């Protein structure tokens, strides 16, 4: 089992980071290989529980499966969002995905299929046929995790309500075709400010309508300060409150990759920080967010950025 308390997470992370940072993704597959011997490991959970102090991590580069799982084990990660290409059955990435999934599951880590593109809102049938069903048919993934970001489409500025409706239709289509696979979604912290129509026709907000269509969300509350005005807890509060009222788990996403050099860029990421310094802020996030019943832990973006951080 992964460490279940905040202090255990921090300790495990710090103990694992005594070597050079560059070693992190080039680790010999010791932990992963050892984990693969756990034939009796319990199956990964099929749902994320509100109120649980879990830790997840996005994995966009799947080319180093053993090193990625070693990093997850050493860092107390319970769940991986692993990028899956369309038509995965014929993809050259499939062998690495299979290895990653097998090693992670042997270590007791849940693995979800990660995918998303702004253009998905315009063709949900294509998404189901060429991404969702092939990903599920591999049998490698417990859940479905989507990162669509419809606000990056050009139509968002000219016809926002249309894009919102299309996005919710996409989620409906995914849910209808996901079978027993739970669907989770990434959302920005400001989706509570975006109007949306409830299924019954009444007025609602986009964050709530996404939650109603999914098993849970990860709110991208990217700040490198936990408390205070415009800190992580401040900007995540609306999503946590909505999740609590709807009975849906909400993870808090935190960034570790380089975003740019402006003040706005810098405050959104832990890039350039040590992991020890970041863990201090994450511990404060967990303490503050635990007052919400919906709080389901931290999600780190991403494996590559986290691995590159100094101890």
MARMI-315271 format. One record per atom (N, C-alpha, C): residue in one letter; x, y, z. Coordinates in steps of 0.05 Angstrom, whole numbers, padded with zeros to 5 digits, always signed. Example, Ala and Ser with C-alpha at 12.3 -4.5 7.8 and 13.67 -1.06 7.14 Angstrom:
2
A+00264-00114+00156 A+00246-00090+00156 A+00264-00066+00156 S+00257-00045+00142 S+00273-00021+00143 S+00258+00001+00157 
END
This chain:
311
X+00017-00024+00000 X+00000+00000+00000 X+00018+00025+00000 X+00008+00046-00013 X+00022+00072-00012 X+00019+00085+00015 X+00037+00103+00023 X+00034+00117+00048 X+00007+00131+00049 X-00007+00129+00071 X-00034+00140+00072 X-00036+00166+00088 X-00016+00174+00102 X-00017+00199+00116 X+00001+00219+00103 X-00005+00245+00109 X+00011+00266+00097 X+00040+00264+00105 X+00045+00259+00131 X+00073+00258+00140 X+00087+00234+00128 X+00074+00212+00124 X+00087+00189+00111 X+00093+00195+00083 X+00076+00209+00069 X+00081+00217+00041 X+00106+00234+00039 X+00107+00254+00056 X+00130+00273+00055 X+00156+00258+00061 X+00155+00240+00082 X+00179+00225+00090 X+00188+00207+00067 X+00168+00192+00055 X+00176+00174+00034 X+00188+00189+00010 X+00176+00212+00004 X+00186+00228-00018 X+00215+00237-00013 X+00219+00248+00011 X+00246+00258+00018 X+00267+00237+00019 X+00260+00214+00031 X+00279+00192+00032 X+00287+00182+00005 X+00268+00183-00014 X+00273+00173-00041 X+00289+00192-00058 X+00293+00216-00048 X+00305+00237-00065 X+00333+00245-00057 X+00348+00227-00046 X+00375+00234-00036 X+00395+00234-00059 X+00389+00224-00082 X+00407+00224-00105 X+00403+00248-00123 X+00417+00248-00145 X+00414+00270-00164 X+00387+00269-00177 X+00376+00292-00183 X+00349+00294-00194 X+00347+00279-00221 X+00368+00282-00237 X+00367+00270-00264 X+00364+00240-00263 X+00370+00227-00239 X+00368+00198-00237 X+00339+00189-00236 X+00321+00207-00229 X+00294+00199-00223 X+00280+00183-00244 X+00282+00193-00269 X+00269+00178-00291 X+00288+00158-00304 X+00312+00156-00293 X+00331+00136-00305 X+00337+00115-00284 X+00321+00114-00263 X+00325+00094-00242 X+00326+00066-00253 X+00343+00049-00241 X+00340+00021-00247 X+00313+00013-00236 X+00300-00006-00250 X+00272-00012-00242 X+00271-00029-00217 X+00284-00020-00196 X+00285-00036-00171 X+00258-00038-00158 X+00246-00014-00152 X+00220-00015-00138 X+00199-00027-00156 X+00200-00020-00182 X+00180-00031-00200 X+00183-00061-00203 X+00208-00070-00205 X+00213-00099-00207 X+00204-00113-00182 X+00210-00101-00159 X+00202-00114-00134 X+00172-00114-00132 X+00159-00092-00141 X+00130-00091-00139 X+00117-00112-00157 X+00130-00119-00179 X+00118-00139-00197 X+00117-00167-00185 X+00132-00171-00163 X+00131-00197-00150 X+00107-00199-00131 X+00093-00178-00127 X+00070-00178-00109 X+00046-00191-00122 X+00047-00216-00125 X+00025-00230-00139 X-00001-00227-00125 X+00000-00223-00099 X-00025-00222-00084 X-00033-00193-00079 X-00022-00174-00093 X-00030-00146-00089 X-00059-00142-00094 X-00072-00125-00077 X-00100-00120-00080 X-00105-00104-00105 X-00128-00109-00118 X-00134-00094-00143 X-00138-00064-00137 X-00131-00048-00156 X-00134-00019-00153 X-00163-00012-00150 X-00169+00009-00134 X-00196+00018-00130 X-00209+00027-00156 X-00234+00023-00159 X-00248+00032-00183 X-00260+00059-00180 X-00257+00072-00157 X-00268+00098-00153 X-00250+00114-00135 X-00252+00140-00136 X-00238+00158-00118 X-00257+00167-00096 X-00248+00163-00072 X-00266+00169-00049 X-00262+00197-00039 X-00284+00212-00037 X-00283+00239-00026 X-00273+00237+00003 X-00256+00256+00010 X-00246+00256+00037 X-00220+00240+00040 X-00212+00225+00020 X-00188+00209+00022 X-00163+00225+00015 X-00142+00221+00030 X-00117+00235+00025 X-00100+00219+00006 X-00107+00220-00020 X-00092+00204-00040 X-00074+00223-00056 X-00057+00210-00072 X-00040+00227-00090 X-00040+00214-00118 X-00045+00231-00138 X-00045+00222-00166 X-00023+00237-00181 X-00018+00227-00206 X+00002+00241-00222 X-00004+00236-00252 X-00002+00258-00267 X-00005+00256-00296 X+00020+00244-00308 X+00017+00226-00328 X+00040+00215-00342 X+00035+00218-00372 X+00049+00237-00384 X+00046+00242-00412 X+00067+00226-00429 X+00091+00223-00417 X+00112+00208-00431 X+00112+00179-00419 X+00104+00160-00435 X+00101+00132-00426 X+00125+00115-00435 X+00147+00127-00443 X+00169+00112-00455 X+00187+00099-00434 X+00184+00106-00408 X+00201+00095-00387 X+00183+00083-00365 X+00169+00061-00371 X+00149+00051-00353 X+00160+00043-00325 X+00182+00029-00324 X+00193+00020-00299 X+00202+00044-00282 X+00216+00063-00294 X+00224+00087-00279 X+00201+00104-00269 X+00180+00105-00285 X+00156+00120-00277 X+00143+00107-00253 X+00141+00081-00253 X+00128+00067-00231 X+00146+00069-00206 X+00173+00067-00209 X+00191+00072-00187 X+00186+00099-00175 X+00184+00119-00191 X+00179+00147-00182 X+00153+00148-00166 X+00132+00136-00177 X+00106+00136-00164 X+00107+00122-00137 X+00120+00099-00136 X+00122+00084-00111 X+00138+00100-00090 X+00160+00112-00098 X+00177+00127-00080 X+00163+00152-00070 X+00144+00163-00085 X+00131+00188-00079 X+00103+00184-00066 X+00095+00160-00061 X+00069+00155-00049 X+00046+00161-00067 X+00049+00157-00093 X+00028+00161-00112 X+00009+00137-00113 X-00017+00141-00111 X-00036+00120-00111 X-00049+00115-00139 X-00047+00135-00156 X-00062+00134-00181 X-00047+00149-00203 X-00046+00137-00227 X-00032+00149-00249 X-00053+00155-00272 X-00051+00179-00283 X-00067+00186-00307 X-00047+00183-00330 X-00050+00162-00346 X-00030+00154-00366 X-00041+00160-00394 X-00026+00177-00409 X-00034+00185-00435 X-00036+00161-00454 X-00059+00160-00468 X-00065+00139-00487 X-00071+00151-00514 X-00058+00142-00535 X-00064+00154-00562 X-00089+00141-00574 X-00101+00154-00594 X-00123+00141-00609 X-00113+00115-00622 X-00132+00097-00627 X-00125+00072-00640 X-00102+00058-00626 X-00103+00056-00600 X-00080+00047-00584 X-00072+00018-00591 X-00091+00002-00600 X-00085-00026-00607 X-00064-00028-00628 X-00062-00009-00646 X-00042-00009-00667 X-00019+00011-00662 X-00018+00022-00639 X+00002+00043-00633 X+00028+00030-00624 X+00051+00042-00632 X+00077+00032-00622 X+00080+00037-00592 X+00063+00053-00580 X+00065+00058-00551 X+00052+00036-00535 X+00037+00018-00547 X+00023-00003-00532 X+00041-00020-00514 X+00064-00030-00524 X+00080-00046-00506 X+00089-00032-00480 X+00096-00006-00483 X+00104+00009-00459 X+00080+00014-00441 X+00057+00019-00452 X+00032+00022-00437 X+00026-00003-00421 X+00029-00026-00435 X+00023-00051-00422 X+00042-00056-00398 X+00068-00051-00403 X+00087-00054-00381 X+00082-00036-00358 X+00076-00010-00364 X+00070+00009-00343 X+00046+00001-00327 X+00025-00007-00340 X+00001-00015-00326 X+00006-00040-00309 X+00020-00059-00319 X+00025-00084-00304 X+00042-00078-00279 X+00063-00062-00282 X+00080-00056-00259 X+00065-00039-00238 X+00050-00020-00248 X+00035-00003-00229 X+00014-00019-00214 X-00001-00035-00228 X-00021-00051-00214 X-00009-00070-00194 X+00014-00082-00201 X+00028-00099-00182 X+00036-00084-00157 X+00041-00058-00160 X+00048-00042-00137 X+00024-00030-00123 X+00000-00037-00132 X-00024-00027-00119 X-00032+00000-00128 X-00022+00009-00150 X-00028+00036-00161 X-00049+00034-00183 X-00070+00050-00180 X-00091+00050-00201 X-00081+00065-00226 X-00088+00055-00249 X-00080+00067-00274 X-00104+00074-00291 X-00107+00100-00298 X-00129+00109-00314 X-00119+00118-00341 X-00136+00114-00362 X-00129+00123-00389 X-00134+00154-00390 X-00113+00168-00398 X-00114+00197-00400 X-00115+00205-00429 X-00134+00223-00435 X-00136+00233-00463 X-00151+00260-00463 X-00149+00273-00485 X-00164+00298-00488 X-00152+00317-00508 X-00169+00331-00521 X-00162+00351-00541 X-00185+00370-00544 X-00180+00396-00546 X-00203+00415-00550 X-00221+00407-00572 X-00210+00396-00594 X-00226+00388-00617 X-00246+00366-00611 X-00242+00352-00589 X-00261+00330-00582 X-00290+00340-00579 X-00293+00365-00572 X-00321+00375-00568 X-00337+00375-00594 X-00323+00375-00616 X-00337+00376-00642 X-00343+00349-00654 X-00332+00328-00643 X-00336+00301-00654 X-00335+00280-00633 X-00355+00279-00615 X-00355+00259-00594 X-00357+00231-00603 X-00370+00226-00626 X-00372+00199-00636 X-00344+00188-00644 X-00328+00206-00656 X-00301+00198-00663 X-00285+00190-00637 X-00288+00206-00616 X-00274+00201-00591 X-00282+00174-00580 X-00307+00167-00580 X-00316+00142-00570 X-00305+00119-00587 X-00307+00121-00613 X-00298+00100-00631 X-00268+00096-00632 X-00253+00117-00633 X-00224+00115-00638 X-00207+00119-00613 X-00218+00129-00591 X-00202+00132-00567 X-00214+00116-00544 X-00239+00122-00536 X-00250+00109-00512 X-00251+00079-00514 X-00264+00069-00535 X-00268+00040-00537 X-00241+00025-00541 X-00223+00035-00558 X-00197+00021-00559 X-00182+00021-00533 X-00183+00043-00518 X-00169+00044-00492 X-00181+00024-00473 X-00208+00023-00471 X-00221+00004-00453 X-00215-00025-00461 X-00215-00030-00487 X-00211-00057-00497 X-00184-00069-00490 X-00164-00052-00484 X-00138-00062-00476 X-00139-00077-00449 X-00158-00070-00432 X-00160-00081-00406 X-00138-00071-00387 X-00124-00050-00395 X-00101-00040-00379 X-00109-00019-00359 X-00133-00008-00361 X-00140+00016-00346 X-00165+00012-00329 X-00164+00024-00305 X-00187+00022-00287 X-00208+00043-00295 X-00199+00068-00299 X-00218+00089-00305 X-00210+00105-00329 X-00225+00126-00335 X-00221+00144-00357 X-00217+00172-00346 X-00196+00185-00355 X-00190+00212-00345 X-00186+00231-00369 X-00204+00251-00370 X-00203+00268-00394 X-00194+00297-00387 X-00178+00308-00405 X-00167+00335-00402 X-00172+00349-00429 X-00196+00359-00432 X-00205+00369-00458 X-00198+00399-00462 X-00201+00415-00441 X-00195+00444-00442 X-00210+00458-00465 X-00236+00458-00466 X-00251+00470-00488 X-00248+00500-00490 X-00238+00513-00469 X-00235+00542-00470 X-00211+00551-00487 X-00196+00532-00497 X-00174+00539-00515 X-00183+00539-00545 X-00208+00532-00550 X-00217+00533-00578 X-00223+00561-00586 X-00222+00567-00611 X-00228+00594-00621 X-00257+00601-00616 X-00274+00581-00617 X-00303+00585-00614 X-00310+00594-00585 X-00293+00589-00566 X-00299+00596-00538 X-00303+00626-00535 X-00288+00642-00550 X-00291+00671-00548 X-00314+00682-00564 X-00324+00667-00584 X-00346+00677-00601 X-00373+00664-00595 X-00372+00640-00584 X-00397+00626-00578 X-00393+00607-00555 X-00387+00619-00532 X-00381+00603-00508 X-00403+00583-00501 X-00427+00592-00501 X-00450+00574-00493 X-00452+00550-00511 X-00445+00553-00536 X-00446+00530-00555 X-00424+00510-00548 X-00400+00521-00542 X-00378+00503-00535 X-00384+00489-00509 X-00395+00503-00490 X-00403+00490-00464 X-00422+00468-00468 X-00442+00472-00485 X-00462+00451-00490 X-00449+00427-00504 X-00432+00433-00523 X-00418+00411-00537 X-00400+00395-00518 X-00387+00408-00500 X-00370+00395-00481 X-00386+00376-00463 X-00409+00386-00453 X-00425+00370-00436 X-00437+00346-00452 X-00443+00350-00477 X-00452+00328-00494 X-00430+00307-00497 X-00406+00316-00500 X-00383+00298-00501 X-00381+00281-00476 X-00384+00293-00453 X-00383+00278-00428 X-00406+00258-00426 X-00429+00267-00434 X-00452+00248-00435 X-00447+00224-00452 X-00434+00229-00475 X-00428+00207-00494 X-00407+00189-00483 X-00387+00200-00470 X-00367+00183-00458 X-00379+00166-00435 X-00395+00178-00419 X-00407+00163-00397 X-00424+00141-00407 X-00439+00146-00428 X-00457+00126-00439 X-00442+00102-00451 X-00417+00106-00458 X-00401+00085-00471 X-00378+00075-00454 X-00376+00083-00430 X-00354+00076-00413 X-00358+00050-00397 X-00382+00039-00398 X-00387+00015-00383 X-00383+00019-00354 X-00367+00002-00342 X-00361+00004-00313 X-00337+00021-00306 X-00325+00033-00327 X-00302+00050-00322 X-00310+00078-00312 X-00302+00086-00288 X-00309+00113-00279 X-00295+00134-00295 X-00309+00156-00300 X-00298+00178-00316 X-00292+00201-00297 X-00268+00212-00299 X-00260+00236-00284 X-00251+00257-00304 X-00251+00282-00296 X-00244+00304-00314 X-00227+00325-00300 X-00210+00337-00315 X-00195+00360-00305 X-00211+00385-00311 X-00211+00404-00291 X-00225+00429-00295 X-00208+00452-00285 X-00209+00475-00297 X-00196+00499-00285 X-00212+00508-00261 X-00199+00523-00243 X-00213+00531-00219 X-00236+00551-00224 X-00236+00564-00247 X-00255+00585-00252 X-00280+00575-00267 X-00284+00549-00270 X-00308+00540-00284 X-00334+00545-00268 X-00331+00553-00243 X-00355+00561-00228 X-00366+00587-00238 X-00351+00602-00254 X-00359+00627-00265 X-00372+00625-00292 X-00372+00601-00304 X-00382+00597-00331 X-00410+00586-00330 X-00429+00600-00341 X-00457+00590-00341 X-00460+00565-00357 X-00478+00548-00347 X-00485+00523-00361 X-00514+00516-00355 X-00526+00501-00373 X-00553+00493-00369 X-00554+00465-00357 X-00570+00463-00335 X-00573+00437-00323 X-00590+00419-00341 X-00588+00393-00337 X-00602+00374-00354 X-00632+00378-00352 X-00642+00389-00330 X-00670+00395-00328 X-00679+00421-00339 X-00659+00436-00350 X-00665+00461-00363 X-00660+00486-00347 X-00653+00483-00321 X-00649+00506-00304 X-00620+00516-00307 X-00616+00539-00294 X-00589+00552-00295 X-00570+00537-00276 X-00546+00534-00285 X-00525+00521-00269 X-00498+00533-00277 X-00477+00520-00268 X-00450+00529-00275 X-00435+00504-00286 X-00414+00510-00301 X-00400+00489-00316 X-00387+00469-00297 X-00375+00479-00275 X-00362+00460-00256 X-00382+00440-00245 X-00406+00449-00238 X-00426+00431-00227 X-00437+00411-00248 X-00440+00421-00272 X-00451+00402-00293 X-00430+00381-00300 X-00405+00388-00299 X-00384+00369-00304 X-00384+00348-00282 X-00386+00357-00257 X-00386+00339-00234 X-00410+00320-00236 X-00433+00330-00244 X-00457+00313-00246 X-00453+00291-00267 X-00435+00295-00286 X-00431+00275-00307 X-00407+00257-00303 X-00392+00261-00281 X-00368+00246-00277 X-00367+00235-00249 X-00347+00217-00245 X-00343+00205-00218 X-00327+00224-00200 X-00315+00244-00211 X-00299+00263-00196 X-00283+00281-00214 X-00271+00302-00203 X-00256+00320-00219 X-00229+00326-00205 X-00210+00336-00222 X-00185+00347-00211 X-00186+00377-00219 X-00185+00394-00199 X-00186+00423-00205 X-00157+00432-00207 X-00151+00445-00230 X-00124+00455-00235 X-00121+00482-00221 X-00116+00479-00195 X-00112+00503-00178 X-00082+00508-00175 X-00070+00516-00197 X-00041+00518-00199 X-00031+00543-00186 X-00021+00540-00162 X-00008+00562-00148 X+00014+00549-00131 X+00036+00563-00126 X+00058+00552-00110 X+00057+00562-00081 X+00035+00575-00074 X+00031+00583-00046 X+00004+00572-00037 X+00004+00557-00015 X-00020+00543-00007 X-00042+00562+00003 X-00034+00581+00020 X-00054+00598+00034 X-00053+00626+00024 X-00072+00642+00034 X-00073+00670+00027 X-00090+00676+00002 X-00094+00701-00003 X-00109+00709-00027 X-00095+00700-00052 X-00109+00687-00069 X-00098+00676-00095 X-00079+00653-00090 X-00080+00641-00067 X-00065+00616-00062 X-00081+00592-00071 X-00069+00569-00070 X-00083+00545-00079 X-00110+00540-00066 X-00110+00542-00040 X-00135+00538-00025 X-00157+00558-00032 X-00148+00583-00036 X-00167+00604-00043 X-00180+00598-00070 X-00165+00591-00090 X-00176+00588-00117 X-00190+00561-00120 X-00183+00541-00103 X-00196+00515-00105 X-00222+00514-00089 X-00228+00534-00073 X-00250+00533-00054 X-00277+00528-00068 X-00282+00541-00090 X-00308+00538-00104 X-00312+00510-00113 X-00292+00498-00125 X-00294+00470-00134 X-00298+00451-00111 X-00283+00455-00089 X-00286+00438-00065 X-00314+00440-00053 X-00325+00465-00053 X-00352+00469-00043 X-00373+00456-00060 X-00369+00458-00086 X-00388+00446-00105 X-00387+00416-00103 X-00363+00405-00101 X-00360+00376-00098 X-00373+00366-00072 X-00370+00381-00051 X-00382+00374-00025 X-00413+00373-00028 X-00424+00393-00041 X-00453+00395-00043 X-00465+00373-00061 X-00449+00365-00081 X-00458+00344-00100 X-00449+00316-00093 X-00433+00314-00072 X-00423+00287-00064 X-00402+00276-00083 X-00386+00293-00096 X-00366+00285-00115 X-00338+00291-00105 X-00319+00273-00108 X-00292+00278-00099 X-00278+00298-00117 X-00261+00314-00105 X-00246+00335-00119 X-00217+00333-00111 X-00200+00328-00130 X-00171+00330-00125 X-00161+00358-00131 X-00139+00365-00119 X-00127+00391-00125 X-00101+00387-00141 X-00101+00397-00166 X-00078+00394-00183 X-00057+00415-00177 X-00031+00407-00178 X-00009+00425-00173 X+00012+00421-00196 X+00023+00443-00205 X+00041+00442-00228 X+00070+00442-00220 X+00087+00427-00236 X+00115+00426-00231 X+00132+00433-00256 X+00119+00437-00279 X+00134+00441-00304 X+00138+00471-00309 X+00157+00477-00327 X+00163+00505-00334 X+00140+00516-00351 X+00130+00540-00342 X+00108+00553-00356 X+00116+00579-00369 X+00138+00591-00361 X+00147+00617-00371 X+00160+00633-00349 X+00167+00657-00355 X+00183+00673-00337 X+00168+00697-00325 X+00143+00702-00334 X+00128+00724-00323 X+00119+00718-00294 X+00111+00738-00280 X+00102+00734-00252 X+00078+00716-00251 X+00060+00718-00271 X+00036+00701-00272 X+00045+00672-00277 X+00064+00668-00295 X+00073+00641-00301 X+00086+00628-00276 X+00104+00643-00263 X+00120+00633-00241 X+00102+00625-00217 X+00081+00640-00211 X+00065+00634-00188 X+00048+00608-00192 X+00046+00599-00216 X+00029+00576-00222 X+00044+00549-00221 X+00070+00550-00215 X+00085+00525-00217 X+00106+00523-00195 X+00113+00499-00188 X+00135+00494-00169 X+00161+00489-00184 X+00161+00494-00210 X+00186+00491-00226 X+00208+00509-00213 X+00231+00497-00209 X+00253+00512-00197 X+00254+00508-00167 X+00233+00497-00155 X+00233+00491-00126 X+00246+00464-00121 X+00253+00459-00096 X+00260+00432-00088 X+00234+00417-00081 X+00236+00391-00082 X+00212+00376-00074 X+00206+00379-00044 X+00226+00382-00028 X+00222+00386+00001 X+00206+00412+00006 X+00213+00433-00009 X+00199+00459-00006 X+00170+00456-00016 X+00167+00442-00038 X+00140+00438-00049 X+00123+00422-00029 X+00135+00402-00017 X+00119+00385+00001 X+00109+00401+00025 X+00123+00421+00033 X+00114+00439+00055 X+00088+00452+00047 X+00087+00462+00022 X+00063+00475+00012 X+00040+00455+00008 X+00047+00431-00002 X+00026+00411-00007 X+00014+00402+00020 X+00030+00400+00041 X+00020+00392+00067 X+00000+00413+00076 X+00006+00439+00072 X-00012+00460+00080 X-00038+00459+00063 X-00036+00452+00038 X-00060+00449+00021 X-00077+00427+00032 X-00065+00404+00038 X-00081+00382+00048 X-00095+00388+00075 X-00080+00402+00092 X-00092+00410+00118 X-00116+00428+00114 X-00113+00448+00097 X-00135+00466+00092 X-00158+00454+00077 X-00152+00437+00056 X-00173+00426+00040 X-00188+00404+00054 X-00176+00392+00075 X-00189+00369+00088 X-00214+00378+00104 X-00219+00404+00106 X-00244+00413+00119 X-00268+00409+00100 X-00263+00403+00075 X-00284+00397+00056 X-00287+00367+00053 X-00312+00357+00055 X-00316+00329+00052 X-00309+00318+00025 X-00308+00336+00005 X-00302+00328-00023 X-00272+00324-00028 X-00255+00333-00010 X-00226+00333-00016 X-00216+00304-00020 X-00203+00299-00042 X-00193+00272-00049 X-00163+00271-00053 X-00149+00292-00045 X-00120+00291-00047 X-00108+00309-00068 X-00082+00305-00073 X-00066+00321-00091 X-00061+00306-00117 X-00060+00320-00140 X-00051+00309-00165 X-00028+00326-00175 X-00006+00312-00183 X+00018+00326-00191 X+00020+00326-00221 X+00024+00349-00233 X+00029+00352-00261 X+00057+00362-00265 X+00074+00345-00276 X+00069+00318-00285 X+00092+00301-00277 X+00093+00275-00284 X+00115+00257-00277 X+00142+00269-00285 X+00143+00279-00310 X+00168+00289-00320 X+00177+00314-00304 X+00159+00332-00299 X+00166+00356-00284 X+00174+00349-00255 X+00160+00331-00243 X+00166+00323-00215 X+00193+00309-00213 X+00199+00292-00233 X+00224+00278-00233 X+00248+00296-00236 X+00244+00319-00249 X+00265+00337-00254 X+00271+00356-00231 X+00255+00355-00210 X+00259+00373-00188 X+00282+00364-00170 X+00296+00383-00158 X+00317+00377-00139 X+00304+00366-00113 X+00319+00349-00099 X+00308+00339-00073 X+00300+00361-00054 
END
